[in-house]
């Protein structure tokens, strides 16, 4: 290091460069770098790097901290920068701002599907600068149950994060919406009832188990040795029966509401078309009629010739449309898994529309959307040998190849139905396989796996 006198003062110089080519008067130009200049340069570089690091630490911001939907009164998004990790997941931090959940929530209610009492759900939409949705993901009551339980356990002012898939390239912001569903109190049990159909006294006994119901009744004037058999469905307080005689002929239909104490509604005699109002009230008196045929269909646990029998209460609808559609059971409140003509396991579901859906946020930029499914066991775990192995997402898909059929159904008229066929894994690697022993081994793998097939979780893809 040299000391030079520059403009009458001495300074430390770390490097001297002599450039002979740039002399304007035959002399040499001297370039020098002082120690102070070097330090300033280093600090500048560090500040730039720090600034870049700070800019890249986020990449996503909430467009608003308020969560739309019924849970917005109780939770909000923490306002900070968010990143998508290497696994394509964005962990979004949710803070509780008010205790509890919407009515009819009560202290002690538990989160869960089936055995739980409530189902909170959150959906995130990732958007570009213009507000166009690039990707959407939502919580699943089975797969994300632990995360949702952590949300429920928060005290006011506390926060936790929910992982969301974020298959995005151009999004810079996101917003979160919510849904909340409370399960109807279980009315499973056996009920002895007395009342009237029209002005005729009747005595009945039926059992409710999940979505199914069945029993017998008799007219008081004929006595308990002349019973009629009723089998039907129970859903959200609505109880309906089809009545048959000893020969199995359908004779009447019941359609009404039941709250655990009173069953009231409309009775139709199919022989003459006459309609009567009925009201039956719960009684502690013992029932004297025959009951042995109550569950000839509704309470059967035998899979018969089916690969699997799944109660409709175990069909898990996508949260985006859970209040817009319902599943129409095939018989006894069930749907079935069977081999199709190509010997793939297939689940056939008939959907009924309860309200029309605006599918804009559910569809791709090309206006397409699909519904797919996953086979689960009773604990909500994926069934390896039933979920397609050749598809990265391991999902059962339908024959709606252009992504329009289910979309148009959701946009259609209330009360409309659509039947979709979901295809699973056949466990035969080569589609041209001719070795019968290999084919039969694949079929047996399906049969064995189907013994654990108890739930079917649906999702929307776009």
SULUR-V114921 format. One record per pair of residues at least 12 apart in sequence whose ideal C-beta (glycine too) atoms are under 8 Angstrom apart, sorted by the first residue. I is the first residue (numbers start at 1). GAP is how many residues later the second one is. D is the distance in whole Angstrom. If there is no record, write none. Layout:
BEGIN
I:GAP:D
I:GAP:D
END
This chain:
BEGIN
1:12:7
1:13:6
1:34:8
2:14:7
4:28:7
11:23:6
11:25:8
12:22:6
12:23:5
13:19:5
13:20:7
13:21:6
13:22:8
14:19:5
14:20:7
14:21:6
14:24:6
15:17:7
15:18:5
16:14:6
16:15:7
16:16:5
17:13:7
17:14:4
17:15:8
18:12:6
18:13:8
19:12:7
57:24:6
57:26:7
58:22:7
58:23:2
58:24:6
58:25:6
59:22:7
59:23:7
59:24:6
59:25:7
59:113:7
60:21:7
60:22:4
60:23:7
60:24:7
60:30:7
60:66:7
60:111:7
60:112:7
60:113:6
60:114:6
61:18:8
61:19:8
61:20:6
61:21:7
61:111:7
61:112:5
61:113:8
62:15:5
62:17:6
62:20:8
62:30:8
62:111:7
62:112:6
62:113:7
62:114:7
63:64:7
63:68:8
63:110:4
63:111:7
63:112:5
64:13:8
64:111:6
65:12:5
65:13:7
65:14:5
67:27:8
67:55:7
67:109:5
67:110:7
67:111:5
68:107:7
68:108:8
68:109:4
68:110:7
69:108:5
69:109:4
69:110:6
69:111:7
70:32:5
70:108:6
70:109:7
70:110:4
71:30:7
71:31:7
71:49:6
71:51:7
71:107:4
71:108:8
71:109:6
72:106:6
73:24:8
73:25:6
73:29:7
74:22:6
74:23:7
74:24:5
74:25:8
74:26:7
74:27:6
74:28:8
75:19:5
75:20:7
75:21:6
75:22:6
75:76:7
75:103:7
76:18:7
76:19:6
76:21:5
77:15:6
77:16:7
77:17:6
77:18:8
77:99:5
78:15:4
78:16:7
78:17:5
78:81:6
80:13:7
82:92:8
84:82:5
84:84:7
88:77:6
88:78:6
88:79:6
89:74:5
89:75:7
89:76:6
89:77:6
90:34:8
90:36:8
90:73:8
90:74:5
90:76:4
90:84:8
91:70:4
91:71:7
91:72:5
91:73:8
92:32:6
92:69:6
92:70:6
92:72:6
92:82:7
92:84:7
93:66:5
93:67:7
93:68:5
94:28:7
94:57:6
94:60:8
94:65:6
94:66:6
94:67:7
94:68:6
94:82:8
95:59:8
95:62:7
95:63:7
95:64:4
96:55:8
96:58:4
96:59:7
96:60:5
96:61:7
96:62:6
96:63:7
97:59:7
97:60:8
98:58:7
99:56:8
99:57:6
101:17:6
101:19:7
101:51:8
101:79:6
102:78:5
104:78:5
105:13:6
105:77:6
109:73:8
111:30:8
111:34:7
111:37:5
111:38:5
111:41:5
112:29:7
112:33:6
113:28:5
113:29:6
113:32:8
113:203:6
113:267:7
114:199:7
114:200:7
116:25:8
116:67:7
117:65:7
117:66:6
118:62:7
118:63:7
118:64:5
118:65:7
119:22:5
119:60:8
119:61:7
119:62:4
119:63:8
119:64:7
120:28:6
120:31:7
120:32:7
120:58:7
120:59:7
120:60:5
121:17:6
121:18:5
121:19:8
121:20:7
121:27:8
121:57:7
121:58:5
121:59:7
121:60:8
121:198:4
122:16:7
122:17:5
122:40:6
122:54:6
122:55:7
122:56:5
123:13:7
123:14:7
123:15:4
123:16:7
123:53:7
123:54:5
123:55:7
123:56:8
123:196:7
123:197:7
124:12:7
124:13:6
124:14:7
124:40:5
124:50:5
124:51:7
124:52:5
125:49:6
125:50:6
125:51:8
125:52:7
125:236:7
126:40:6
126:42:5
126:45:4
126:47:8
126:48:5
127:44:6
127:45:8
127:46:5
127:47:6
127:48:7
128:42:5
128:43:6
128:44:6
129:43:6
129:44:8
133:228:6
134:34:5
134:35:7
134:36:6
134:37:5
135:30:8
135:31:6
135:32:5
135:33:5
135:36:7
136:225:6
136:226:7
136:326:7
137:27:5
137:28:4
137:29:7
138:26:8
138:180:7
138:181:5
138:182:6
139:23:6
139:25:8
139:180:7
140:176:8
140:179:7
140:317:7
140:319:8
141:175:7
141:178:8
142:174:6
142:234:7
142:238:4
142:313:7
142:315:6
143:237:7
143:314:8
144:18:7
144:19:8
145:235:7
147:13:8
147:15:5
147:16:7
148:14:8
179:140:6
179:143:7
179:144:7
181:141:7
181:142:7
184:52:6
184:53:7
187:21:5
187:47:7
187:71:7
187:73:5
188:20:6
188:21:5
188:22:7
189:18:7
189:19:6
190:15:7
190:16:8
190:17:5
191:14:7
191:15:6
191:16:7
191:17:7
191:69:8
191:91:6
192:12:8
192:13:5
192:90:7
192:91:5
192:92:7
192:93:6
192:94:7
192:95:5
193:12:7
193:13:7
193:24:8
193:70:6
193:87:4
193:88:6
193:89:6
193:90:6
194:86:7
194:87:6
194:89:5
194:91:7
195:68:8
195:83:7
195:84:5
195:85:4
195:86:6
196:82:7
196:83:6
196:84:8
197:70:5
197:79:5
197:81:4
198:69:8
198:78:4
198:79:7
198:80:7
200:19:6
200:20:8
200:21:7
201:18:7
201:19:4
201:20:7
202:15:5
202:16:7
202:17:6
202:18:7
202:76:8
202:78:7
203:14:6
203:15:6
203:17:6
203:21:7
203:84:7
203:85:8
203:86:7
204:12:7
204:13:3
204:14:8
204:26:8
204:76:6
204:83:8
205:12:7
205:82:4
205:84:7
205:86:6
206:24:6
206:35:8
206:88:7
207:87:6
207:88:8
207:92:8
208:26:5
208:31:8
208:50:8
209:89:8
209:90:6
210:24:8
210:101:6
210:103:5
210:123:6
211:22:6
211:23:6
211:24:6
211:100:6
211:101:6
211:102:5
211:118:7
211:122:4
212:19:8
212:20:8
212:21:6
212:22:7
212:86:4
212:87:7
212:99:8
212:120:6
212:121:4
213:17:8
213:18:7
213:19:5
213:20:7
213:21:5
213:26:6
213:28:7
213:85:7
214:15:8
214:16:7
214:17:4
214:18:7
214:80:4
214:81:5
214:82:8
214:83:8
214:84:5
214:85:7
215:14:8
215:15:6
215:76:7
215:79:5
216:12:7
216:13:5
216:14:7
216:73:5
216:74:6
216:75:6
216:77:7
216:78:7
217:13:7
217:72:7
218:71:5
224:63:8
224:64:4
224:65:4
224:66:8
227:62:4
227:63:5
228:15:5
228:16:7
228:17:6
228:23:7
228:24:8
229:14:7
229:15:5
229:16:8
229:64:5
229:65:7
229:67:8
230:12:7
230:13:5
230:14:8
230:24:7
231:13:8
231:63:7
231:64:8
231:65:7
231:66:6
231:67:5
231:101:8
232:22:7
232:66:8
233:96:7
233:100:6
234:24:7
235:91:8
237:20:5
237:21:7
237:22:6
238:17:8
238:18:8
238:19:6
238:20:8
239:15:8
239:17:6
239:18:7
239:19:4
239:24:6
239:26:8
240:13:7
240:14:6
240:15:5
240:16:7
241:12:7
241:13:4
242:12:8
250:20:6
251:18:7
251:19:6
251:20:6
252:15:6
252:16:6
252:17:5
252:18:6
253:14:7
253:15:5
253:17:7
254:12:8
254:13:6
254:24:7
255:13:8
256:22:7
260:22:7
261:20:7
261:21:5
262:17:7
262:18:7
262:19:5
262:20:7
263:15:8
263:16:7
263:17:4
263:18:8
264:13:8
264:14:7
264:15:5
264:16:7
265:12:8
265:13:6
266:12:7
297:34:6
297:35:4
298:34:4
298:35:6
299:33:7
300:32:6
305:33:8
306:30:4
306:31:6
306:32:6
307:29:8
307:30:4
307:31:6
307:32:7
307:38:6
307:139:7
307:140:6
307:143:4
307:146:7
308:28:7
308:29:4
308:142:4
308:143:7
308:145:4
308:146:8
309:25:5
309:26:8
309:27:6
309:28:8
310:24:6
310:25:5
310:26:7
310:27:7
310:37:7
310:143:7
310:144:7
310:145:7
310:146:6
311:22:6
311:23:6
312:15:5
312:17:5
312:21:6
312:22:7
312:23:6
313:20:8
314:140:6
314:141:4
314:142:7
315:12:5
315:20:7
315:34:7
315:140:8
315:141:5
315:143:7
316:60:8
316:139:6
316:140:7
316:141:4
316:142:6
317:141:6
318:53:7
318:140:5
318:141:5
318:142:5
320:42:6
320:140:6
321:36:6
321:41:8
321:89:7
321:139:7
323:31:7
323:32:7
324:29:7
324:30:6
324:31:5
324:32:8
324:33:5
324:86:7
325:26:5
325:27:7
325:28:6
325:29:6
325:85:8
326:25:7
326:26:5
326:28:6
327:22:6
327:23:7
327:24:6
327:25:8
328:22:4
328:23:7
328:24:5
328:89:7
330:18:8
330:20:8
335:12:7
335:13:7
335:14:6
335:121:8
336:12:7
337:38:8
337:87:8
337:113:6
337:116:6
339:104:8
339:107:8
340:81:7
340:83:7
342:84:8
343:83:6
343:96:8
343:100:6
344:79:5
344:80:6
344:81:8
344:82:5
345:41:6
345:78:7
345:79:4
345:80:7
345:81:7
345:101:5
345:105:7
346:75:6
346:76:7
346:77:5
346:78:7
347:26:7
347:49:7
347:74:8
347:75:5
347:77:7
347:109:6
348:71:6
348:72:7
348:73:5
348:74:8
349:70:7
349:71:5
349:73:7
349:107:8
350:67:6
350:68:7
350:69:5
350:70:8
351:55:8
351:58:7
351:66:6
351:67:5
351:68:8
351:69:7
352:63:7
352:64:7
352:65:5
353:56:7
353:57:7
353:59:6
353:60:7
353:61:6
353:62:6
353:63:5
353:64:7
354:60:7
355:59:6
356:54:7
356:55:6
356:56:7
356:57:7
356:58:6
357:53:4
357:54:7
358:53:8
359:48:5
359:51:5
359:52:6
362:45:8
362:48:8
362:98:6
362:100:6
363:40:8
363:44:6
363:99:5
364:39:7
364:98:4
366:37:8
367:36:8
367:37:8
367:40:8
368:34:7
368:35:3
368:36:7
368:39:7
368:94:6
369:34:6
369:37:7
369:38:5
369:91:6
369:92:7
369:93:5
370:27:7
370:28:7
370:30:6
370:33:5
370:36:7
370:90:7
370:91:5
370:92:7
371:27:7
371:29:8
371:35:5
371:49:7
371:87:6
371:88:7
371:89:6
371:90:8
372:21:7
372:23:4
372:24:6
372:25:5
372:26:7
372:50:7
372:86:7
372:87:6
372:89:6
373:22:6
373:23:4
373:49:5
373:83:5
373:84:6
373:85:5
373:86:7
374:13:6
374:20:7
374:21:6
374:22:7
374:82:7
374:83:5
374:85:7
375:12:6
375:21:7
375:49:6
375:74:8
375:78:5
375:80:8
375:81:6
376:77:8
376:78:7
376:79:4
376:80:7
376:81:6
377:75:4
377:76:7
377:77:6
377:78:7
378:74:7
378:76:4
378:77:7
380:75:6
380:77:8
382:12:7
383:66:5
383:69:6
383:70:6
384:65:7
385:40:6
385:42:6
385:60:5
385:61:7
385:63:7
385:64:4
386:38:5
386:39:6
386:60:7
386:63:5
386:64:7
386:67:6
387:37:7
387:38:6
388:35:8
388:36:6
388:37:5
389:36:6
389:38:8
393:68:8
395:64:7
395:66:8
396:26:4
396:27:6
396:28:5
397:25:7
397:26:6
398:22:5
398:23:6
398:24:6
398:25:7
399:22:6
399:24:8
400:20:7
403:59:8
405:13:7
405:15:8
406:12:7
406:14:7
422:34:8
424:22:8
425:21:7
426:16:6
426:17:7
426:20:6
427:14:8
427:15:4
427:16:8
427:18:4
427:19:6
428:14:4
END
